[in-house]
Amino acid sequence: MKKVIIILAAAIMVACNPTAKLPTILSGADAAFEQADYTKAYTMYSEYISVAKANGVQISDELYKKQAQTCAQLDKLDEASGIYNQLLENDANIKLIAEYAQMLQSNAKVEEEIALWTKHADKIKDSNLAKVKTERLVFLNASKEKHDAVIEAYNSKGDISLSKEAQLQYIKALEASDKGAAAAKACNALLKANPDYTEALEWKAKYYFNKAEKRYKYEMAKYNKNKTSAAYAYLRRDLKKVSADFRIARDSFLKLREKDPTNKSYIRYLKNTYLRLDQKGKAAQLDKLLK
């Protein structure tokens, strides 16, 4: 009889004071979270939050963080985003931005991730997090071909050293923005620090070949419209400058062929470079490799 009375009394207390059950709900939610039972954890955290809010009980940021993680696991992305955005209103939670960004990245939410990093950029003081922010903005904007945004993000890096891949994206953005000289200078610096970085060497080889080829065709077209002795003298002068770029391309493609001798693209570029340098014998040798 006493046990029945005690149980009834406890039930009455809970009914009169809903907050009395909060510790039990929270322990159950945490246990489910630790066991990766995210559906149960979500239900119990949601119940806790509802009861706590209704009764003026403060909810910890740690609980909200777990609920955001639970939402992410259950693909409730909008709800997770709402919680993360709420948490990030407090500068003390700024490191959560990496976790939130990872969720967006995993779900290919490119524009949302760009907006996230951009909105909170000034709050990020930790150097490691600042590096992540800068690199993500470089890669994300590069994927959208937002070249000016790539350059802006890169130039905001300060003293942070970025990965060679991020540096190459910056170089490509400069080239796409008609800043070829700056791109070439940055590529030379990148290759000086990373001489075996094939992708950067390939960019350099193709950049100088395309630059020289464009100038060569322009000068020849100009001369063919006005074949005078004076025009020929100017042509010879200008083609010397063009040849200098072709030689840079040649030397770069030779290095690339050392790494990958059977690469048909390298062979083709190198053959055409030899032709422009009037080295027809070497061009013929390479031409045989393309047949």
Sequence and secondary structure as in RCSB ss.txt:
>XXXX:A:sequence
MKKVIIILAAAIMVACNPTAKLPTILSGADAAFEQADYTKAYTMYSEYISVAKANGVQISDELYKKQAQTCAQLD
KLDEASGIYNQLLENDANIKLIAEYAQMLQSNAKVEEEIALWTKHADKIKDSNLAKVKTERLVFLNASKEKHDAV
IEAYNSKGDISLSKEAQLQYIKALEASDKGAAAAKACNALLKANPDYTEALEWKAKYYFNKAEKRYKYEMAKYNK
NKTSAAYAYLRRDLKKVSADFRIARDSFLKLREKDPTNKSYIRYLKNTYLRLDQKGKAAQLDKLLK
>XXXX:A:secstr
 HHHHHHHHHHHHHHH GGGGHHHHHHHHHHHHHTT HHHHHHHHHHHHHHHHHTT    HHHHHHHHHHHHHTT
 HHHHHHHHHHHTTSGGGTTHHHHHHHHHHHTT HHHHHHHHHHTGGG   HHHHHHHHHHHHHHHHHTT HHHH
HHHHHT TT    HHHHHHHHHHHHHTT HHHHHHHHHHHHHH TT HHHHHHHHHHHHHHHHHHHHHHHHHHHT
   HHHHHHHHHHHHHHHHHHHHHHHHHHHHHHH TT HHHHHHHHHHHHHTT HHHHHHHHHHT 
